Amino acid sequence: MKRTWVKVVALTVALALLGAGLAFAAKAEKDIDVGKALLDSYDLIEKKQYKKADALLDKILAKDPGNPLALNNKASVMVAEKKFDKADTYLNQALPKAKGYMVQVNRVCSVGNICLAFKPVTAGTGNQDLEPLIKMNIEMVKGYMTAGPLPGKGLR
């Protein structure tokens, strides 16, 4: 009987520690500074570190679902990975929230020569609506998806 009691106490302590660890991890996810993370993810895209940028953009979207700039920049990562259908999906998810989302396009990164990632401004408000920029990216991705194979190289 005493051994069973020790096992129950040990299991309870283990579950309590696990729960505390999960709660701390969830709090850390929610404490992410979206503005800084957007800047950092853009820098990673510019350095062609797409896996790291994608992971950081996922964290941003976990805290701020539907963030149009994060969705746009995630689409540029998908273009780099030649996942054009996913890029198109992310851009179309960003479009409804892009109208009125003001950005200052102070730096633009071309990924695969077709999809642009935008670096957010570090202070103040922007002077350009994100909606037409996302529409332009949608057109480029759709155009690339419908284009034929490259001569001598096969599928894009």
N, C-alpha and C positions, 0 to 999 in steps of 0.2 A: 504494500500500500504506500509506503514511504517513497519508493522509486517512482511510482506513478505521479505522486504529488510533485516531485522534483522535475519530472518531465513536463508537467503542466505549467509550472512556474517558468521553466526555461523557454518553453514554447511561447508563453505570454510575453516574456521580456523580448524575445526575438521578433515577434509580431509588432510590438510597440516600437522597437528601434527601426524596423522596416517602414512602418507608417510614418514615423518622424522623418526619416530620410526621404520618402516620397513627397511628403508635404514640403520639405525644404527645397527639393528639386523643382516642384511645381511653383513655389514662390519665386525661385531664381528665374524660371522661365518668364513669369509675369513681370519681373522687375527689369526686363530688358528695355533699354533706351532705344525706342524705335528710330529716332532721328540719327543717332550715332550708328546704329546697326545698318541703316540704309546707306550711310556713307561708307561704312566698312565693307558692305557687300558690293557696292559699286567698285571700290578699290580692288577687291578680289576678282571681279569680272574683268577689270582692266588688265590685271596681271594674268588673266586666263586660268585662274584657280577656280574653275567652275564648280567643283564638288563642294568646296568650302563655302562659296557664295550661295549655292543652292541650300545648304544646311542652315546658313544664317537667314536667308530669306524665308525658310520654313518657320524659323523661330519668330520672325517678325509677323508672319501671317497667323501664327498661333496666338499672338497677343493682339494683333490688329487685323482680324479677318477682313478680307476685301480691300486692303490697302492698295490703291491702284498703282502706285509707283513700285511697290514690292512685286505686284503681279506682273507689271510690265517688265521689270528687270529679271524676274524669274523666267519670263518668256524668252528673253535674250539668252539665258543659260540653256533653255531647251533648244534654241536654234543652234547654239554651239555644239550641242550633243546630237544634232540632226533629228530631233524629235519635234518636227514641225507641227504635227497635229496637237501635241500638248502645248506648244507655243501659242497656237491659234486659240486653244481653249482658255489659257491664262489671259490672253489679250482681251478676249470677249468677256471674261469675268471682270476685268478691270474697267472696261468701257463705261458701264452704267454709273460707276462711282467717280469717273475721271472728270466729268463735267463740273466745273467750278473748283477742281483741285488745282490750286495754283502752284506752279513750280517756276523756278528760275533756272532755265537751262543754261548753266554755266559751263558744263562739260558733258559731252556726248561720247559714248563708246559704241562703235559699230562692231557687232558680232556677226561673223559670217557674211559681212557686207550687206546684210538685209534687215537686221533687227537692232534697233538702237536701245541702249540702256542709258538712263538719265541719272546724273549725279544730283542729289538734292542740294539746296542751298543750305549753308550752315547757320545763317541768321536772317531774320526778317521774313518777309513774304515774297512769293514769286510774282512774276509779271506775265506769265504765260499759262494758259489753260492746258492741262494735260490731255484733254479729250482729243484734239486734232493730232497730237503726236502719237497717241495710241492708235487712232484710225489709220495713220500713215504706216505704222508697224503692221497692222492687220493686213493692209493692202500688200505690203512687201512679202509677208509670210504666205498669204494666199497665192500671190503671183509665183512665188518660188515653188509652192506645192503643186501648182498646175503646169509648171514649165516641164518641157520634155527633158530627156537625159542629156548630159553633156557629151558633145561629140568626142568619141574616142575614150571616154571615161565611164560611160554607163550612167546608172542612176545617181542622182545628187545625194 
